[in-house]
C-alpha cells in the first residue's frame, strides 16, 4: 500500500537523498522529498533549456500550412510541451486550422496536465478538432501503443538535442517504434539537454566522503551519465561512491531510467512501480526506509 504524501515518517533521523534532476523539475521533487521527511540534496547533472536555435527549428512547423501535413504531436517530456507553448505564444493565430480531421496531442503522465484548456485554445480555436491522448503507463513505448497504427500519417516529435553527453537510446528507440507502427515521425530538436559541467557531482563527492548519503534519485538516463562523467573528473567512479556509503540506495524514476542506469554500470536497488509522477519514486523510498 502506498502511503499518502502527508503522512509523517516513522524514521527518527532525516535520511539524506541526493537527486540529479535538472532545474525545471527540481523544486517539485525536492518538495516531495521534504514532505516525506527526507533531507534533499540537489545535485543537477543536466541543464535543460530552450535556445534561439531550437525555437528557430520548431517555429516552421507551427503554422496552419505546416501542421496540415500532420495528424499528431507526441510529447515525451514536460519540457517539450512548455517549449512548444512558448513558441506559439507570439503567433498571431493558432497554428492548427479549425477545420480538418481530428488532431491528436499525446503526452505522458503528469506532463499531460500542461495540455489544459489554455494550451488547447492557443493551439486550435476549434476544441472539437483536438484529441488529447495519455497512455496508461508513462513510457514512450506505451505512448506508441496508445497512438495505434499510423497508417502512413505524420507525427511531430519535439525532442531534445543532447550536448556534452551521448544521446540516450530513449528518443531514437521511440522514433523507431513509431515507424514500426506505420507512423512517419518527424524529429524536431525543440530544446537542449546539456551536461552541467565538471563540478556537478561535487556535493555527491563531498557527502559520500563523509558517509552521509542514504540515497540517490535519478529521473533520466542522461542524469546518470552526467553524474558519472563528473565523478570521473574527481578521479572517482560509482563503485567508489558505493564503498563510501554501503547502505546507499540508488533509486530510478521508472523502468526506462533504471535500464539506462544499469547499462551505464549503475546498479539500481529501487524502481518506482508508479512512474507517471515523482510521487511514485518518493513513496517507494519512504516505504523502503520505513521498513528498515
N, C-alpha and C positions, 0 to 999 in steps of 0.2 A: 504493500500500500504506500503510495507517495504522500508524504505529509504536506499540509498546506504551508505556504510560504511564511505565514506569520507565526507559526509555532516556534517556541523557544528551543534552542539546542539543549541536549542533555549533557554534552561535554562541558567541563568546567573551565578549560583554557581555550582561547580562540586559536584554532588551527590556522597557520599561515599558508595562504593559497596564492601562488603567482599565476597570472594569466597573461597571455601574449596577444590578445586581440587588438586590432588597430583602433585608433581614436574614435571612429564613428560608432563603435559598439561598446566602448569601454565603460561608460557611465552606467549603462543598463546592467552589464554583467557584474560590475563592482557593487552596485546597489543590491542585487540579488544575493551575492555572497555575504554582504554585511548583514542582511536581514536573517540569514541562516546562522549567524554567529561566527562567520569566518573573518580572518584578517586579510583582506585582499591586497595584493601587491601587483600593481600594474607594470608589466614589462613589455611594451609593444615592440614586436619584431618586424612589423609591416607599417607602411604608410599607404593608405588608400585614398585617392583623391582624383577629382576631375582636373583636367588641364585644358588649355586652349586648343591643343591638338586633338584631344579626344572629343571635345564638344564639336569641333570642326568636322570630325569624322562622322559624328552622329547626325548632325543637322540635315545633310542632304536627304536623309530618309524620312524626315519629319514634315513632309508636305503631302497634300492630298494626291498629287500626281505620282508621288513615290510610293506611298502606302497602299495605293490602289493595286499594286502588284503583290501585296502580301495578304495572308489570311490570318496571321497571328504574330504576337510578340511573346517570346519566352524569357522570363527573367529568372536568373539563377542566384541572384543576390539582392539584398536590400539596396546596396549602393547603385546597382544598375537602374533601379526604379527611381531613386532620387535624382540620378543624373539625367534620365530622360525627362523627369518632371521639370528640372531646371532648364533643360534645353527648349521645352515647349512653352515655358513661361513668357518668353518675349515674342512669341509668334502672334501675328495679327488675327489668325483664325485657327481653330482646332486642326490638327494635322490629318485626322481621319474624316473623310467625307461623310455626311449624314445619310447618304443613300448607298446601298450595296448589300452584299451578303454579310451575315454575322461575322464579326471580327473577334478573335479570341485573345485575351490577355491572360497569360499563365504565370503564376508565381508560387513560391514555396513558403509554407508555414506562416509564421507571423509576419513575414515580408509582405504578404498579401494585404495586411491592414493598411498599407500605404496606397493601395489601389481603391481609394474611397470615392465618395460622391464628387468631391472636389477634383480629384485626379481625372476621373472619367469625363467630367464636364470640360476640362481643359483639352482632353484628348478627342472627344467627339460630341457634337451638340445633340445627337440622337442616341439616347441611352439604350434604346432597344436594340441597337446595332452591336453593342458590346457585350460579350460573354466573358465573365471572369472565372478562371479555372484554377483550382487549388488541389493538388494531389493529396491522397490520404496520408502519404509519408513524404516528409520534406527532403527528398533526394532528387537529383537531376534525372536519374533513371525512372523514378516514379512519375516525374513530370512528363517525360516522353510517353510513358504508358498511358497516362491520363489524356494526353493530346490525341492519342489514337493514330489511325492511319492518315498520313498526309495527302495521299493521292496526287503527289507531284506539286502540292502547293508550297509557297514560300513562307518561311517563318523568320522573323527578325530576331537576332540573338545579341543583345547588348552585353558584352563580357569584358573582363579586364585585360589589358596588356600588362605583362609581368616584366619588371625591370630589376636587374641585380640579382635575380634568382632564376632557377629553371622553372618553366611553366609546369605546374602540377597537371596530372593527366585528366583532371575532372572536366575541364571545358572541352578539350579535344575528344574525350570519350562521349560527352554529351552530344556534341555535333555529329559524331559518327552514329550514335544511337538514333538521332533524328533522321539521318539519311537512311538507316536500316528500316525505319518506319515510313519510308516514302515521302518524307518531308525534304524540302530544299532549304537547308539552313543558311542564312546569310549572316556571317560573323561581322560585328562592328566592335572595335576596341573603344568602348564608351568611357572607360576610366582607367586609371593606372594603379597597379599594385607594386609598390617599391620596397625593397629591403630598407629597414630603418637604420642600418649602419653598424659599424664595428662595435660600438659600445652598447648596443641594445640589450645584451644579456648581462649587463653589469650587475643589476640587482640580484639576478639568479645566482651569479658567481659569488657575490658577497654574502648573500643569505645562506647559500649552501655551504660556504666555507665555515659558517658558524653553526651548521647543522640545524638551521631554523625552518627549512621548507617542509611542509607537510603534504603539499600537492601542487601540481602544475596543471592548468587547464588550457587545452588547445582547441581552437574553434575552426581551424583550417589547416590543410597540409602545408601551405606556404608559410604559416607562422612557425611550424616545426622546423622547416628548412632555415628560416631566418634566425631562429634561436641557435641551431647547430652551427651555422656559419659564423655567428658572433662568438659562440663558445670557443671555436677554433682560433679566433683572433686572440683569445685569452690563454691559449695553449691547453684548452680543456676539451673534453667530449662528454657525451651524455652518460657514459659509463662512470666517469669520474664524479659527476654530479650525484648519481645514484649511490655511489660508495660513500659519499659525504653524508647523504641523507637516506639511509637504507629503507626507512619506512615511508618514503615519499611516494605518493600516488600520482601516476600520470593519467589524466582524465581527458577523454576526447568527446567533443560535442557531435555525436553521431558516428555511424559506421564508415562514412566516406573519409572523415578526418582520421579515424582510427586506422583505417587501411593505409592511408598516406603516411602516417607516423611510423607504422610498422615497416613500411617499405624503406623509410629513411633510417631504420635501425633503432627507433624509439619504441620500447615495449609499453603498450598501453594496458593499464590494470583496470580501468573503468571506462565503459562506453555507455552513454545515456541511451536508454531504450526509447525515451520520448524526446525527439530532437527537432520538433517544429519551433521550439524556443529555447533560450538558455536556461529556463526553469528546469528543464529535464536534467541537464548535467549537474546543476547546483543541487537539486533534490537528491540525485544519486550520490553525490559526495556527502550530503547531510546524512543519508541513511548509512553509508559506509562508516563514517566517523562515529555515529551513534551506536553502531554495532560493536565498536572496539571496547 
